[in-house]
């Protein structure tokens, strides 16, 4: 009876420890992800290509170590893929294509683990990859897949800055300026997040520039349409 009582008390202690340590681990992961995100923004936005070539591999090692520490968490894989994609921008073409394929695999793994992680960022990043990389046979680029992924990201986070900006960017590349403009406007309505201020301010600036480009394209279409009715081109009378 005494032995049974001791086992019961031990079980309670273990259970309480699990309750305490689980949030701590979650907090550690959240803090580590925030640190990666902040470090990435500084490297990407505040360094030239030569500095990026030096600093991105170091940052990638940290992301890889975090992914190994939390193998069942989607968030480290998403950021590992994001840093790999950024690093591909300063690699040779052959190495970059291989890097982007590995990043794609990581994002697919992240979706399997937790499709809602980081507000659907795996779908978002994968969607951007699909419309930015060349299509087959060079790589895996696919505009239909890109739109599906980006729309899924928007369903998860309809008011997100990143989700709206990058879907707008995709639409603009597809010459769908009027649809794109709506998403750039939504992106500009978002507040700058204190813990992501650098990246958010840069994306707001990009959204303003892209919205201006949309307006320019729409005005250009209007001028072309009206020129069809120019007196020099159409007299309204039958040709002789």
C-alpha positions in Angstrom: 0.0 0.0 0.0 2.8 2.4 0.9 4.6 1.5 -2.4 1.5 2.2 -4.4 1.1 5.6 -2.7 4.7 6.6 -3.5 4.2 5.6 -7.2 1.1 7.8 -7.3 2.9 10.8 -5.9 5.7 10.2 -8.3 3.3 10.1 -11.2 1.7 13.4 -10.1 5.2 15.0 -9.8 6.1 13.9 -13.4 2.8 15.1 -14.7 3.3 18.5 -13.1 6.8 18.7 -14.5 5.4 18.0 -18.0 2.9 20.7 -17.6 5.6 23.2 -16.6 8.3 22.2 -19.1 6.0 22.0 -22.2 5.2 25.7 -22.2 8.9 26.5 -21.5 9.9 24.5 -24.5 7.3 26.2 -26.6 8.5 29.5 -25.4 12.1 28.6 -26.2 11.2 27.6 -29.7 9.1 30.8 -30.2 12.1 32.9 -29.0 14.5 31.0 -31.2 12.3 31.5 -34.3 11.9 35.2 -33.5 15.7 35.5 -33.2 16.2 33.8 -36.6 13.6 36.1 -38.2 15.2 39.2 -36.8 18.7 38.1 -37.9 17.5 37.1 -41.4 15.9 40.6 -41.9 19.1 42.3 -40.9 21.2 40.2 -43.2 18.8 40.5 -46.1 17.8 44.1 -45.9 20.9 45.7 -44.4 23.8 44.0 -46.1 25.2 43.9 -49.6 25.7 40.7 -51.6 29.3 40.1 -50.4 28.2 40.3 -46.8 25.2 38.1 -47.4 27.4 35.4 -48.9 29.4 35.4 -45.6 26.5 35.7 -43.2 23.7 33.6 -44.7 25.6 30.3 -44.4 26.2 31.0 -40.7 22.5 31.8 -40.2 21.6 28.7 -42.1 23.6 26.5 -39.7 21.6 28.0 -36.8 18.4 27.2 -38.5 19.5 23.6 -39.3 20.5 23.1 -35.6 17.1 24.4 -34.5 15.4 22.0 -36.9 17.4 19.1 -35.5 16.5 20.1 -32.0 12.8 20.3 -32.8 12.3 17.6 -35.5 8.5 17.5 -35.1 8.1 21.3 -35.3 7.2 22.9 -38.6 8.5 26.4 -37.7 12.3 25.6 -37.8 11.9 23.9 -41.2 10.0 26.9 -42.6 12.8 29.3 -41.6 15.5 26.8 -42.7 13.9 26.8 -46.1 13.5 30.6 -46.1 17.2 31.2 -45.4 18.1 28.6 -48.0 16.0 30.4 -50.6 17.7 33.7 -49.7 21.1 32.1 -49.8 20.3 30.7 -53.3 20.2 34.3 -54.5 23.9 34.6 -54.0 24.9 31.2 -55.3 25.7 30.1 -58.8 22.7 29.1 -61.0 23.4 25.3 -60.7 23.9 25.4 -57.0 20.9 27.7 -56.6 18.5 25.3 -58.4 19.6 22.4 -56.1 19.2 24.6 -53.0 15.7 25.6 -54.1 14.7 22.0 -54.6 15.8 21.2 -51.0 13.9 24.2 -49.7 10.8 23.0 -51.5 11.1 19.6 -49.8 11.5 21.2 -46.3 8.4 23.3 -46.9 6.4 20.3 -47.9 7.6 18.5 -44.7 6.5 21.5 -42.7 3.0 21.4 -44.2 2.7 17.8 -43.3 3.7 18.5 -39.7 1.5 21.6 -39.2 -0.1 23.4 -42.2 -1.1 26.4 -39.9 2.4 27.0 -38.6 3.5 30.7 -38.7 0.1 31.6 -40.2 0.5 29.3 -43.2 3.9 30.6 -44.1 4.9 27.2 -45.6 2.2 27.6 -48.2 3.1 31.2 -48.8 6.8 30.5 -49.3 6.2 27.4 -51.5 3.8 29.5 -53.6 6.5 32.1 -54.1 8.9 29.5 -55.2 6.5 28.0 -57.7 6.1 31.3 -59.6 9.7 32.5 -59.2 11.7 29.5 -60.3 11.8 28.4 -64.0 9.4 25.8 -65.2 10.2 22.2 -66.2 12.6 21.0 -67.6 14.9 23.5 -65.9 13.1 23.5 -62.5 9.7 23.0 -60.9 8.1 26.4 -61.6 4.3 26.2 -62.0 1.9 29.1 -62.0 -1.2 27.0 -61.3 0.5 25.5 -58.2 1.7 28.9 -57.2 -1.8 30.4 -57.2 -3.2 27.4 -55.3 -0.5 27.7 -52.6 -0.8 31.5 -52.3 -4.6 31.3 -52.1 -4.3 28.6 -49.3 -2.0 30.9 -47.4 -4.6 33.7 -47.7 -7.3 31.5 -46.4 -5.2 30.8 -43.3 -4.2 34.5 -42.9 -6.5 36.7 -45.0 -5.3 40.0 -43.4 -1.6 39.1 -43.4 1.0 41.5 -44.9 3.1 38.8 -46.5 0.2 36.8 -47.8 -1.4 39.8 -49.5 1.8 41.3 -50.8 3.1 38.1 -52.4 -0.3 37.1 -53.9 -0.4 40.7 -55.3 3.1 40.3 -56.7 2.1 37.0 -58.4 -1.0 38.6 -59.9 1.0 41.6 -61.2 3.5 39.2 -62.8 0.5 37.5 -64.5 -0.6 40.9 -65.9 -3.7 41.0 -63.6 -3.0 44.5 -62.3 -6.5 45.3 -61.1 -6.6 42.2 -58.8 -3.1 42.8 -57.7 -3.8 46.3 -56.6 -6.5 45.2 -54.2 -4.0 42.9 -52.4 -1.4 45.6 -52.3 -3.9 47.9 -50.7 -4.7 45.2 -48.1 -1.0 44.8 -47.4 -0.7 48.5 -46.8 -3.6 48.4 -44.3 -1.6 46.1 -42.0 0.2 47.5 -39.0 4.0 47.1 -38.6 4.6 44.4 -36.0 7.1 45.5 -33.3 9.1 42.3 -33.4 9.3 42.3 -37.2 9.5 46.0 -37.8 12.4 46.0 -40.3 10.9 43.3 -42.6 7.4 44.8 -42.4 8.5 48.4 -43.2 10.5 47.0 -46.2 7.4 45.1 -47.4 5.2 48.1 -47.0 7.5 50.1 -49.2 7.5 47.3 -51.8 3.7 47.3 -51.7 3.5 51.0 -52.3 5.9 50.8 -55.3 3.9 47.8 -56.7 0.6 49.6 -56.2 2.0 52.5 -58.2 3.0 50.1 -60.9 -0.5 48.7 -61.0 -2.0 52.1 -61.4 0.4 52.9 -64.2 -0.5 49.7 -66.0 -4.2 50.3 -65.6 -3.9 53.9 -66.9 -1.9 52.7 -69.9 -4.6 50.2 -70.8 -7.2 53.0 -70.6 -5.2 55.2 -73.0 -4.8 52.3 -75.4 -8.5 51.6 -75.3 -9.4 55.3 -75.9 -7.0 55.5 -78.8 -9.2 53.1 -80.7 -11.7 55.9 -81.0 -9.2 58.6 -81.9 -10.4 60.6 -84.9 -7.2 59.9 -86.7 -7.8 56.1 -86.5 -11.6 55.9 -86.9 -13.6 58.4 -88.8 -17.0 56.7 -88.4 -17.6 56.6 -92.1 -17.0 53.8 -94.6 -13.7 53.5 -96.2 -13.5 54.7 -99.8 
